[in-house]
C-alpha cells in the first residue's frame, strides 16, 4: 500500500466489541490473568505493553517499511535507548551539527559512562570514513540537520558504516517517511521525535525507533524501553495515531509552502542567506533531490544586521509565532544560537523556521512587513 493508505489504516482496526471505527483509549495499567495463569492477548502490565502503544508501533513500522517499531515518551528517550544498548568503550560517529540534545546526551550522560563519540561533518564522506574505528558500533545521521539544514548522503554513509561492521541510525524527524525512506537507502534504524511532524499539532510529546531487523540489538533497545519505562501514555499513543492519518498531506503542503517562502526570501534584500535543500543554491541540493520526494517544511534564514536585527525582526512578525519545536500546523520561528548556548554552530543571525499550513501569501506578507 502507498503511504497515504498506510497512514490512514496501519494500526487501525474496528473495535471487535463495539464496532467503533476509532480505537478506544485503554487506560488500564494491569490486565486479568486467566485461571491457568496465562494472559489474554499477551497483555500483562502497561509498562510492558498496551493496546494503544501496540497499534502505534504497527503504524510506525508500516510507514517506514521496517520490521518492528518501539514508541518512547520523547525523541530524546528514543535516542537514549540506542546509545544505552551499546557498551562502555564502544564508539559512535555523530554529525557535528546534529540536534544539540543528541550531543548533550552523548557528552553529559554517556561520556561519563565510557561511550566514545566523534563529531564530524556528515556531508563529507571522507571525514566520516576517517572517523570510523574498529570499535565503532553506530554511525548517527540527521538529515536535513538541525539547524544548519545540511543533507547527508545516506547511501554513501551506509556503505561506509556497513564496511566496518557498524549500524547506520538516521534521525528522520525533519524529513518523515513521506519525504525520505532511510531503510530503503541502507539505514538499519530510524529515529523520530514524534512530537514533531508525526503528531503534527504541537500537543503531544513522543519518540520512536523503527528497525530493519529484529535482532539482538533490537532486543536490547526493547529492554531499555520497557525495563526503563521510557514509554508514552495510552492517550499520547492515541493522539499520535490520529495525527499520522493526515501526515502525507500535511507534509506535502508544508513542503510546498516552504519552497515558495524560501524562494521569495532568497531574493529579499534584507536576507543574507536562506538554507533550504529545495533551492538550487543549497550545497547539497543534488543529494537532496536524489533521496527526497520533496524538500520539507524546515528552513533557516540569516538576517542582515546580525543578532540584534534577527531578534528584532521576530518581534515584528504578526502571524508567525516565536517558539521552540516544529512540524505543527502553525509556522514557528526561533533564534537557535540563544537556545543552544556557547557550543552552538548556528550563526548569531540565524533563525530556524518551521513552515506551517497557513496561506503562503499571508506568510510572505508577514515576513516582508517584519523585514521592512
Beta strands, then each sheet from edge to edge (+ up, - down):
strand 1: 68-72
strand 2: 91-95
strand 3: 116-120
strand 4: 136-142
strand 5: 167-171
strand 6: 189-192
strand 7: 207-211
strand 8: 271-275
strand 9: 298-303
strand 10: 321-322
strand 11: 332-335
strand 12: 350-354
sheet 1: 1+ 7- 6+ 5+ 4+ 2+ 3+
sheet 2: 8+ 9- 12+ 11- 10-
end
